[in-house]
Amino acid sequence: MTGDQGPANLGDVIHAGSVIQPGHDATRTRNITLLLATSVAIIMTGFGIIMPVFARRLGEFGSGVEALGLMTTAFALATFVAAPFMGALADRIGRRPLILLSLISFAVVNVGFLFARSTGEFTMLRVVEGLLTAGLMPAAMGIVADIAPEDQRAQKTGIVTAGMGLGIVFGPVLGGVLYDAWGFGAPFIASAALATLAFLFALVMVPETRPAAVRRRDAMRLRRTSTSSGPSENGRWAFLPRPRYVFGTLLLLDFVIVFEYTFVEPQMIFYFYEQLQWTTIQFGLVIAATGVAIVVSQALLSQISDRIGRKPVVIMGALLFTALPGALAFVTWYPMMLMLAAVAGLGLGLMLPALNAFYLDITQAQHRGRVQGVKASSASLGGVFGPLVLAGITSLIAPQGVFLAAGAILVATIAICLIGLREPDRTPHGEEAKGWQRSADRSSLAAATLRGISSRAIISRQSRL
């Protein structure tokens, strides 16, 4: 701006929405997304490292599969309870504090595992871990939604979830190596160190995308809306996206995805070892094929739903994911099992970014953290019910029956998605951008009026002199 514009500077400052609004600068968006993906990859690697150790440590305490299932359920329940509150907190105080809290809490709890001396202590630590880390993914997805244009949301969320997948795939392998080489303590020390590294990384590099000015503006807007709207639009559930049946369908799909995994995996392990007589390495390769396909498809194909729409990609990915229960029910030839596991991973990798972007598309900006918390709760609930339902029916039906039931549940969910999913109208920058443009136009008009008044005052003063 040139100096002869005088008071115009005031109008320009007010007009610059980027001062308090997260912008859509391409370089900035890419860098922050990669930073988030790196942080999530580090923390999920730390999470995966300790998973192979739990069963062995519980065995030393005289506990078995039931105790491991209890720990898994306790963690899922804690996440289910805490995620909505953590998501709301991310909207209220900002995304960055929740990410930092999750990372440092994970590091501290992993140090605590070193001193646990009973199954009860392990379980309590898992509950604490679930409560304090429940805000990580809602806050991370909130940041992506804040900075990414609407037509790049699936691509950016896919990069972040690909980082999560990398950690889940390679973490258990690293944990097993550390345990075999240096014993029980090594995986937990490594996990705590990685979490601390991720915390420092995020502390220095990850910015706050909902600064105080934006949060105050949204709070004032929400109060005005609550005052002017009728009673039917108020209440504790007013933040939920509309139409509600679309949101409910998305929650159902999230629930079923996690339910399928926790319902099938324990039975799959025993089926591979006891009936098919496959080795640990063969089982590991099947899991690795699925995981690598998920990571690769999320990293390379996540932008497809940005181009052709969310619903077709969600449906296509879910259909491909049915290859896993189908293979388990009917396939005994190992190469075919390996190939179908990769197909299922490809489907899941296609579906997850589109599903995450679907949530963001239908959610108002000031409620994204809270809605992501509800989403995480739905997934956690699937993690609770999967093992419980399996425990209730495993003595009644053969393993193939379990796999067929999983496939039938997934097919029924796909049918519901075909009916219940409807995409919102999409614009290049979304309704929020339109609102900011209207606000900027009003600011420019006010600034021009002020300049006119100032000019008239100066002319009047000069004429009197």
N, C-alpha and C positions, 0 to 999 in steps of 0.2 A: 504494500500500500504506500502511496506517495504522501508526502507531508502536507500538500495543499488541500487534501480532502477534509482536514479538520475533524469536525465532529463525526464524520462518517466512520471513523475507527470504532466508535461505540457500537454502531449498528453492525459492523463487520464482526466484532467480537461476539455479540449476541447471536449473530447468524451462524457462527461456526459451531455446528452441532457436535463436531468432533472433539470440542473442548470437554464435553461431559458425556458424550455418547460414544460407545465403542464403534469404531469405524469398520469399513469393509475393505481397507487397503490390502491388496493381494499379498504383498511381501510380508506384512505384519501378520496377516491371517495364517499364512503358511508357516512362518517361524514359530508362532505360538502353538499351532497345532502339533508341530514336530516336537516342541518342548513338552507338551502334555503327553504325547505318545511315548516319549522317552521316559518321563517320570512314571507313567503307568506301567511300562514294560519293566522298569527296575523293580517297582513294588510288587508286581505280579510274579516276577522271577523269585523274589524273596518269599512270596506266599507259596509258590510251587516247591521251593527247596525243602520246606519243612513237612510237606505232606507225606513222603515215604517214611518219615521218621516216627510219626505218631503211632502207627500200628506196632512197631517194634518196641517203642517205649511203654506203651500200654501193656504189651505182653510181659514186660519186666515187672509191671505192677500186678500181674495176675489177671488182667482184664482181657477181653476178647473183642469180637466183632460188635457185640452189643454196645460196649463202651465207646468204640469208634463211631458207631451210628449215633449215640447220644451226643457226642461232641459235635458231630456234623449238624445234627438237628438244633443243638443249642446255639451254634453260630448263626444258622439260618434264621432262627426265631429272633435272636438279638438284632440282626440286620433288618428283619421284617418290622420290628417295633421302632427301631431308631431311624430308618431311612427317611420316612416322611418328615420327621422333625428336623433332621439334618438338612434335607432339601429346603424346607422353609427357612432355616437359619441361613442357608446360602443366599437366599433371596433377600434376607433382612440385613445381614452384616457383610455380605460379599462372598464371592466364590473362593478367593485365595485363602482366607483363614481356615475354611473347611478342608481344603486340600492339605494345607500344612498340618492341621490337627490330625488328619487321618494318617499321614506319613510318619509323624513323630510318635504317635500312639502305637502304630504297628511295630516300630523299632523297640519301644519300651516293653511291650508285651512279649516280644520274642526274647528279650533278656530275661523276663520273668519266667519263661518256660524252662530256662536253665536251672531254676531253683525249685520247680514244682516237684513234689515228692509223692503225689497220689493222683489217681484218676479224677477225683473231685477237684483238686487244684488245677489240673489241666483243663477240665471242663469250665471252671469259673473264669480262667484266663481267656478261653475261647469266647465266652459270653462278653467279657470286657472288650475283646478285640472286635467282635461284631458290632457292639454299640458305638465304639469310637471311630471305626473306619467306614461306617455306613455312608458317610457323606462324600467319599472320594469320587465315585462315578457320577452322582448327581451334580456335584460342583464342576467336574471336568466337562460333562456334557453341557452344562450351563454356559461355560466359557466358550465352547465351540459354537453354541447357538448365538451368543452375544457377538462374536466376531465374524462368523461366516455368512456370506450372502445366502439367501434362500435356495438359489439354484446350485449351491455347492455344499449343502449341509450333509448329505449322505456321504460325499467324498471325504469330508473332514472328520466326521464321526467314525467313518471306516478306518481312517489312519489311526485314530486313538484306540479303537477297539482291536486293531491289528497289533498294536503294542501290547495290549492286554493278552492277546492270544499267544504272542511270542513268549511272554513270561510263563504262561500256563503250560506251554509245550516243553520248554527247555528247563524250567525250574525243577521239576521232579527228577530229571536226569542228573542235573548238577547236585541235587540233594542226595541222591543215592551214591554218587561218587564221593562226596564229602563224608558221608556216614561210613562207607566202607574204608576210607583212607584214615580218618581221624576220629571216628566215634560219634557219640550222640551229640556232643556240644557243638561240633563244627557247623552243621547246617543252621542251627539257630543263631550262632554268632555271625555267619555269613548273611543270613536273612536280615538281622538287625543292622548290619553294616550297610547292606544295600538300601534298606529303608532310610537310614540316616543320610546316605548319599543322595537319594531321591529328595529328601526333605531340603537339604542344602541346595540342590539343583533348583527346586521349585522356589525356594526362598529368594534366590538371586535372579532367576530368569523368568518366572511365570508372573505376569502382571495381574492386577485386579481389573476386571472388565465391567464391574458394576460399582463405580466409585460412589462416594457418599452423596454427591449431587444427584446422580441418577436414582439412587434409592429413595432420597427425599422426594424427588419429583413423582416417582411411582406411588409412594405412600400417600401423597397429597391427591393424586389422581384417583387412587382407590377409595379414599375417604369421600371425595366428591361423588364418585359413582355410587357408593353405598348410600349416601344421603339422598341422591336424586332417584334411585331405582326403587322399584316396588319390593315388598317383602319376599316375594318368590325368588328374587335374584340375589338375596343376601344369604347369610348363614355361613357355617363353617366349610361348606362344600362349594362355595361360589367360585373358587379358584379352578375347579376342574374344567378341562376343555369341553367345548360343545362342537358337534352334537355328542351327547353322553354315550350313545350306543356305539359310536366309532371309538371313543376312548375305552369303553368297556371291552370291545373286541380286541384292541391292542393289548390291554392288560391280560386278557385271556390267553392270547398268543404267547406273551412273555411267560406267564405261568406254565403253560404247556411245554415250552422249550426246555425250561429247567426241570420240570417234572419228568419229562422223557429221559433226560440224562441221568438223574438220580434214581429213577425207577429201573432203568435198563442196566446201567453200569455194574452194580454189584452182582446181578444175575449173570451178566456177560463174563465176568471174571471167572466165576466157578464153571460156567458152561465151556469156556475155552480150555481150562485146565483139566477138568474132570471128564467131560464127555468127548471133546475133540482132541484131547491129549496134546494140545499145543504148548509151546514153551513160553517162558516169560519174555524172551526176546520177540517171539512172534506176536504176543499180545501187545508189547510195547510198540512194535512197528505199526500195528493197526491204529493204536491211539495216535501215534506220530503222524500217520498218513492223514487222519482226520484233522489234527491240529495244524499241520502245515498247509493243507488245502484251505482251512478257514483263514489263516493269516494271509496267504497269497491272494485269495479272492477278495478279501477285505481291502488289501493294499492296492490291488490293481483294478478291481471291478466295481468298487463301491459307488462310483459316480454314475452308474447306469440309471439308478432311480432318479437322479437329478435330471436326466434327459427324457426318460419315457414314463416317469411316474412311480410313486411308491407302491401302490397296490399290486401292479403286475409283477414287480420284482419280489415283493413279499410272498406272493402266491407261488411264483416259480421257485424261489429258494426253499419254501416249505415242502413243495412237492419233491425236490431233489433230496431233501433231508430224510424223506421216508425211505430212502435207500438203506439207511442203517438198520432200522428194525426189520425191514424186508430181508436184508442179507443175513441177519442173525437167525431169522426164522427158517430160511430155506437153503442157505449156502453152507457147504462144508469144505469146498475147495479153497485153499488159502489164497491163491492169487486173486480169485474173484472177490473174496472177502476184503482183501486189501484195496482193490479197485473201487468197490462200492463204498467202503469207508471214506475214501477220498472224494467220491461223488457227494456223499452226505456232508462232508466238510465244506465242499464247494457251495452247496445249497445254503448251509448255515452262514457262510461268509457273505453270500449275496444278500441274505435276508436281514441280518442284524443291522448293517448300516441303514438300509431302507426303513427298517422298523424304528430305529432311533430317530431318524430324520422325520418320520411320520409324526411322532410325538411332538417334536419341536415345531412342525408346521402348524399344528392345531392349538398350540399353547401360547398364551400371552407372555410377553417378555418378562414381566414382573413376577410371573408364577413359574418360570421354567425350573428353578431348583426344587420347588415343592412338588411339582408334577413328576420330575425325575425321581424324587424320593418315593412317591407312590408307585412308580414303575419298578423301582428296586425292591419295594416291599412285595409286589406281586410275584416277582421272580424268586425272592427268598421263600415265599410261601410254597412255591413249587418245589423248592429244595427241602422243605419240611415234609410235605405230603408224599413225595416220591418214595423215599425209603420206608415210610410208614405203611403205604399201600402195598409195597413189595413184601414187607414182613408179614402182612396179613394174608396174602394169597400164595406165597411161595410154596407152602406145604400142600396147597390144593391143586395146583396146575403145574405142568411140565415147563421147563425153560422156554420151549418154543411158544407155549401159550402166553407167557409173559411178553415175549417179543411181538406176537400177533396183537395182543391187547394194546401195546404201545403204539403199533402202527395204526390200529383202528382209532385210537384217541387222536392221533395226529391228523388222520384223514378227516375225521369229524370236525376238528378245529379248522382245517382248511376250508371245508364247506361253509362253516360259520363266517370265516373271513371273506369268502366270496360274496356273501350276502351283507355282512355288517360293515365292511370297510368302504368308506367314501372319502375321496381326497378333497381337501379344500381348494378353493380358487387360489391359484398361485400367480404372483406378480413378480417382476424382476427384483424388487426390493422389499416387498411385503407391505402390509398395512402400517406397520410401525414406522417405516420410512416415510410413508405418506403423511402420517401424523407429525413427524419431525419437520417435513417440508412445510406443512401448514404453519407450524410454530415458527419456523424460520422466516416465512413470508410475513407473518404478523410482526415479528421482531424488526424486519427490514422496514415495514411500513411505519412502525413506531419511531425508528431511528430517522427515517426521512421526515416525519412530522416534526421531530425535535430539531432537525437541521433547518427546516423551514421557519420554525418559531425563532430559532437563534438568529437566522439571517435577517428576519423582519425586525427583530429587536436591535440588531446592529445598525441596520439602515435607519430605523427610527431615531436611534441615538445620534448617528452622524448628522441627520437632518436637523436635529435640535441644536447641535453644535455649530 
